[in-house]
Amino acid sequence: MKLLQDKVLSEGIVLSEQVLKVDSFLNHQMDPVLMKEVGKEFARLFQAEGITKVLTIESSGIAPAIMASLELEVPMIFARKQKSLTLREDIYVEKVYSFTKEQSNDVTVSKKFLFPNDRVLIIDDFLAHGEAALGLARIAEQAGASVAGIGIVIEKSFQSGAKRIQDAGYRVESLVRIASLAGGKVTFMTEETVH
Ligand code: G4P
């Protein structure tokens, strides 16, 4: 998505070879006009899939997910992150480890909002190692729902997430794919380059 590539180039800050800071439009301040276009693009990519729910994880996934759900005219659910939980009957729980933050969270969704007849589109802001997306897929599957695919705003293709998601059998659509952050600069994947 050209608009998003341009935004990454003009406002993204390469913090290290692993981390791109995008707090001016995605992770802290959010750009609603850009997010609206992001939502439209996800809706276009998944329009044939019969999506009934959009599922994301707090907090930065919420903006792209709500815009996609608005376009698809279905509800959006954001999973909550909690430190550690005692067993509860009324929620689905999955443990998600963050390599970036070096901590585990329990990720939860109320059983009130996901059902076996749901066709779920998972959305997240970043794809690094795929832990969050795969945790959300496990939650959808705990509910007996089917996962139509995973939509990512910024994929870091040099990390393992895209491959892990594809190996698990899910369709992944990333709006921009970053091949490298080496030398303090963002290099995108070319169309011909495979994951
Ligand atoms: P994974 O889910 O793909 O395995 O990723 P990882 O655990 O490494 O990511 C943990 C958190 O760090 C996530 O945010 C993710 O969006 C974010 N993240 C990963 N790589 C980058 C990066 O290069 N730049 C930025 N800005 N963020 C990155 P989170 O903890 O869920 O935070 P938030 O959604 O509450 O903002």
Residues whose N, C-alpha, C, O or C-beta is under 5 A from the ligand:
A	BS01	G4P	Q18 V19 L20 K21 V22 N27 I57 E58 S59 S60 G61 Y97 S98 F99 T100 K101 F126 L127 A128 H129 G130 E131 A132 A133 G161
